[in-house]
């Protein structure tokens, strides 16, 4: 996959939740933003695929956003956000292999029919045959 980390923009903010004074003073939460349509790393088809698969995460301006505030340090959050956005784009570009329908072999069909006949005979033998 192509490396588009130079096209990423970062914005920091204060994290929410527990952490005491650290949360109140330090901007540890990191939001990573990437403009899909202005990227020079991907073809138009790839950009369309990314937009189609990640349409719930891309805003009206075509910017893919991701916020991470799990760690207590800004540097770790920045690395996590970068890794996650790279993984998201990589997964969105994955094309699954198409499934080709196959026919069962003749021996498998014969084996299935033989098993059905055996079961039928077994049940037939259980029946009460009155005179």
C-alpha positions as CSV (number, residue, x, y, z in Angstrom):
1,X,0.0,0.0,0.0
2,X,1.1,3.5,-0.7
3,X,2.4,5.7,2.2
4,X,0.3,8.8,2.4
5,X,1.3,9.9,5.9
6,X,2.7,13.2,4.6
7,X,-0.9,14.2,3.5
8,X,-2.3,13.7,7.0
9,X,-3.2,16.7,9.2
10,X,-3.3,16.6,13.0
11,X,-5.4,18.5,15.5
12,X,-5.0,18.2,19.2
13,X,-7.5,18.8,22.0
14,X,-8.1,18.1,25.6
15,X,-9.1,14.5,26.4
16,X,-12.2,13.8,28.4
17,X,-12.5,11.4,31.3
18,X,-10.4,10.5,34.3
19,X,-6.8,11.7,34.6
20,X,-7.0,14.6,37.0
21,X,-4.8,17.6,36.4
22,X,-3.2,16.0,33.3
23,X,-6.6,16.0,31.5
24,X,-7.4,19.6,32.5
25,X,-4.0,21.0,31.3
26,X,-2.6,18.9,28.5
27,X,-4.0,18.4,25.0
28,X,-3.5,14.7,24.6
29,X,-6.4,13.8,22.3
30,X,-5.4,13.7,18.7
31,X,-7.7,14.0,15.6
32,X,-6.1,12.9,12.4
33,X,-7.7,14.2,9.1
34,X,-7.1,13.2,5.5
35,X,-8.6,14.8,2.5
36,X,-9.4,11.8,0.2
37,X,-10.1,13.7,-3.0
38,X,-7.0,15.9,-2.8
39,X,-4.7,13.0,-2.2
40,X,-2.0,12.4,-4.9
41,X,-1.2,8.9,-3.7
42,X,-4.2,7.1,-5.1
43,X,-6.0,6.8,-8.4
44,X,-9.5,8.0,-9.0
45,X,-10.9,4.5,-8.8
46,X,-9.1,3.9,-5.5
47,X,-10.4,7.1,-4.1
48,X,-14.0,6.1,-5.1
49,X,-13.5,2.8,-3.4
50,X,-12.3,4.5,-0.2
51,X,-15.2,6.9,-0.2
52,X,-17.7,4.1,-0.9
53,X,-16.5,1.8,1.9
54,X,-15.8,4.6,4.4
55,X,-18.8,6.9,3.6
56,X,-19.9,6.9,7.3
57,X,-16.5,8.3,8.4
58,X,-16.0,10.9,5.6
59,X,-17.7,14.3,6.0
60,X,-19.3,16.4,3.3
61,X,-15.9,18.1,2.4
62,X,-14.4,14.6,1.7
63,X,-12.2,14.6,4.8
64,X,-11.7,11.3,6.6
65,X,-11.5,12.0,10.4
66,X,-10.4,9.8,13.3
67,X,-9.9,10.8,16.9
68,X,-7.8,8.9,19.5
69,X,-7.6,9.7,23.2
70,X,-6.7,6.4,24.7
71,X,-3.2,7.1,25.9
72,X,-2.0,9.8,28.3
73,X,0.6,11.2,25.9
74,X,0.0,13.1,22.7
75,X,2.8,11.3,20.9
76,X,1.3,7.8,21.5
77,X,-2.2,9.0,20.5
78,X,-0.7,10.5,17.3
79,X,1.0,7.2,16.4
80,X,-2.2,5.2,17.2
81,X,-4.3,7.5,15.1
82,X,-1.9,7.3,12.1
83,X,-1.8,3.5,12.3
84,X,-5.6,3.3,12.5
85,X,-6.2,5.6,9.5
86,X,-3.6,3.6,7.5
87,X,-5.3,0.4,8.4
88,X,-8.8,1.7,7.6
89,X,-7.7,2.8,4.1
90,X,-5.9,-0.5,3.5
91,X,-9.0,-2.5,4.5
92,X,-11.2,-0.3,2.3
93,X,-9.0,-1.0,-0.7
94,X,-9.2,-4.8,-0.2
95,X,-11.1,-6.6,-3.0
96,X,-12.5,-9.9,-1.9
97,X,-12.0,-12.9,-4.2
98,X,-15.2,-13.7,-6.1
99,X,-16.7,-17.0,-5.4
100,X,-17.1,-19.4,-8.3
101,X,-20.0,-21.8,-8.1
102,X,-19.0,-25.4,-8.5
103,X,-20.9,-28.6,-9.3
104,X,-20.6,-31.6,-7.0
105,X,-18.7,-34.5,-8.6
106,X,-20.6,-37.5,-9.9
107,X,-19.2,-39.8,-7.1
108,X,-20.4,-37.4,-4.4
109,X,-23.9,-37.4,-6.0
110,X,-24.0,-41.2,-6.2
111,X,-22.7,-41.4,-2.6
112,X,-25.5,-39.1,-1.4
113,X,-28.2,-41.1,-3.3
114,X,-26.8,-44.4,-2.0
115,X,-27.0,-43.0,1.6
116,X,-30.6,-41.9,1.1
117,X,-31.6,-45.3,-0.2
118,X,-30.0,-47.0,2.7
119,X,-31.8,-44.8,5.2
120,X,-35.1,-45.4,3.3
121,X,-34.6,-49.2,3.5
122,X,-33.8,-49.0,7.2
123,X,-37.0,-47.1,7.8
124,X,-39.0,-49.4,5.5
125,X,-37.8,-52.4,7.6
126,X,-39.0,-50.8,10.8
127,X,-42.6,-50.6,9.5
128,X,-45.2,-53.1,10.7
129,X,-46.3,-55.4,7.8
130,X,-49.7,-56.7,8.7
131,X,-51.1,-59.8,7.0
